[in-house]
Amino acid sequence: MNQATRAALFSLLLVPGGGQIYLKRYARGLAFLVPAVAATATLAWMIFQVILAMIRKAASEGAGPGGVLRGMEDGLRAIDMNLALGLLILILFLWISSTIDAYRLGSKTEPPTTSANRSPSSGPV
């Protein structure tokens, strides 16, 4: 597997900016990683607030399904769905652009294949 493919896979499968960090382009990798982590943490906080509202409502009205559903309704009213959707789109954009950027960076850093540095074939020619 060449360096460009490996860098793209790090960005795609691990974290946005992972491929750039693999290629030792730390500032560029952090430019993708920091906003993605901040957006993910904000979304996690919003989800936590919904769960907390569900628990509070269920505890105050009893543990039945009606209390849990009313708590979920209250929690979902408390969050800004436009902000949540915007954060999801931002994370997706960072992930895709990081993967493309890592592949392009890896392609630029690889030496071109010539007859002098090509590996020998395994069979007779």
C-alpha positions in Angstrom: 0.0 0.0 0.0 1.5 3.3 -1.0 1.8 6.3 1.3 -1.0 8.3 -0.3 -3.5 5.5 0.3 -2.3 4.9 3.8 -2.6 8.6 4.7 -6.1 8.7 3.2 -7.2 5.7 5.2 -5.9 7.2 8.4 -8.0 10.3 7.8 -11.0 8.3 6.7 -11.0 5.5 9.4 -9.4 7.2 12.4 -10.0 10.9 12.7 -10.1 13.9 10.4 -6.5 15.1 10.1 -5.0 11.7 10.9 -3.5 11.3 7.5 -1.9 14.7 7.6 -0.4 13.8 11.0 0.8 10.5 9.6 2.6 12.5 6.9 4.2 14.7 9.6 2.2 17.8 8.5 1.1 18.4 12.1 -0.3 22.0 11.7 -2.4 20.9 8.7 -3.6 17.9 10.6 -4.6 19.9 13.6 -6.5 22.3 11.4 -8.8 19.4 10.5 -8.7 17.7 13.9 -9.5 20.6 16.3 -12.7 21.8 14.7 -13.9 18.2 14.3 -13.3 17.4 17.9 -14.9 20.7 19.1 -18.0 20.0 16.9 -18.2 16.4 18.2 -17.9 17.5 21.8 -20.7 20.1 21.3 -23.0 17.4 19.8 -22.2 15.0 22.6 -23.0 17.8 25.1 -26.3 18.4 23.4 -27.2 14.7 23.5 -26.2 14.5 27.1 -28.6 17.4 27.9 -31.5 15.4 26.2 -30.7 12.3 28.2 -30.4 14.4 31.4 -33.8 15.9 30.8 -35.3 12.4 30.2 -33.9 11.2 33.5 -35.1 14.2 35.4 -38.6 13.9 34.0 -38.8 10.2 34.5 -37.6 10.6 38.1 -40.2 13.3 38.9 -43.1 11.6 37.2 -42.3 8.0 37.8 -40.2 5.5 35.8 -43.0 4.7 33.4 -42.7 5.1 29.6 -44.9 8.2 29.7 -42.4 10.0 31.9 -39.5 9.0 29.7 -41.3 10.1 26.5 -42.2 13.5 28.1 -38.6 13.9 29.2 -37.4 13.2 25.7 -39.8 15.7 24.3 -38.6 18.4 26.8 -35.0 17.6 26.0 -35.5 17.8 22.3 -37.2 21.1 22.6 -34.3 22.4 24.6 -31.7 21.9 21.8 -31.3 23.8 18.6 -31.8 21.3 15.8 -30.4 23.7 13.2 -27.2 23.9 15.2 -27.0 20.1 15.6 -27.5 19.7 11.8 -24.9 22.3 11.1 -22.4 20.6 13.3 -23.1 17.2 11.6 -22.6 18.8 8.2 -19.3 20.4 9.4 -18.0 17.1 10.8 -18.8 15.3 7.5 -17.2 18.1 5.4 -14.0 18.0 7.6 -13.9 14.2 7.3 -14.2 14.1 3.5 -11.9 17.1 2.8 -9.3 15.7 5.2 -9.3 12.4 3.4 -9.0 14.0 0.0 -6.3 16.3 1.2 -4.3 13.5 2.9 -4.4 11.5 -0.4 -3.1 14.5 -2.4 -0.4 15.3 0.2 0.7 11.6 0.1 0.8 11.6 -3.7 3.0 14.7 -3.7 5.5 13.3 -1.2 6.0 9.9 -3.0 9.0 9.7 -5.4 7.9 8.9 -8.9 8.3 5.3 -10.0 11.1 4.8 -12.6 12.8 1.8 -13.9 15.7 2.4 -11.5 13.5 2.2 -8.3 10.8 -0.2 -9.5 10.7 -3.6 -7.7 11.8 -6.6 -9.7 8.9 -8.7 -11.0 8.3 -12.1 -9.4 8.2 -14.2 -12.5 10.3 -14.6 -15.6 9.9 -12.0 -18.3 
